[in-house]
Amino acid sequence: MANIPTPHITAKAGDFARTVFMPGDPLRSKFIAQTYLENPVLVNNTRGVQGYTGTYKGKRVSVMASGMGMPSIGIYSYELYNFYGVENIIRVGTAGGIGDNVKLRDVVMGMSAYTNSSYGRQFFDGNVAPCCSFALLEAAVAAARRMGIEPNVGALYSSDIFYDEAGGAGKLKNLGVLAVEMEAAALYLNAARAGKNALAICTISDHIFTGEALPAEDRQTTFTQMMEIALEIA
């Protein structure tokens, strides 16, 4: 294909499976590949963004990091959808709790993604409403319940700002938003534009209002429930 390799992904045509799991952290990508995939092959390591393809229960799947923020996942998901023939991207990342009904280590699934980003302006000069693939969401909820996990399903807040002096999360709490993260809205918009599928499954790593937080190592290697849910719907 004329568009590959790209400046960001040096994999060859056919190196990625139809379904790609996408954590933000390259080390979490490596952890998923080494822990769950049979015969994982490193297909991308450009800029240290590790991508692997292997099999899980006989299904060919891939995992590649997105980096942090909507500009980063916007690039990687665009290229995977439009140049590498990927059909499904499932974000498996961390999120900060907003709602009183979520606590540390809870699994949340983003049915929609509110955002303060201007990413969607390229598609429509107004307000856009990024939503996940219902088919992926329905399958993920069913898989979680089979595993004895009751996920929290609702709106995420995809923010461009990590250290947010405007206090946006507090305003969105009153609208029932579950958690804040930094990638889902751009992923959902790219999927919609490409006619593909996307879902964000996140684990609560800290809580904006209680001040509770888990260390970086826990976030990298112990948030396995979201990974296993994603693997079951590949």
C-alpha angles and dihedrals in degrees: 000000000000095000097057138119095036129197087262105035122042097181118126127243109285095021093113125065122230089260122053125186110213122199118174095232118072089212090056088052089054091046093053092048095048095041103043112015126084114225096355114197122201104235099168135026101152110146087000091289099139121212125182136183124201140124134281118194088341095310120118109234139163136212126198134164121246101199120226125311140013097285089058100044087040091063098043097043092046092054094044093050099040105031107024101041096242112163103185132035118185115191112215105187148128128273138187114242118243105165123076088231096065127074139180114305094013116141115235127187120204112229087173137000124225112201145184090206126111090216093111094055090084088067102039133006095231140040117326127195110216112207135180128241106279091209091057092043093050091049092047094051090049092048092049092051091050086056092051094254122129105204125208108239124193145078125344125199113229105199131189088205125071098178095044113189091177092067095227094162092062092056092049093050087073089058093056097255109165105206147344126243135149111239119040099087095056091044092051093048093049090049092050093049092048094044090242136122132263139173134175116215110182138179121219106245098170139000122238095211105033095044092227115145141171123223123258094254092056090051091052101048113012105054091091100140094073090046093052093047090052092047091052093058097044 
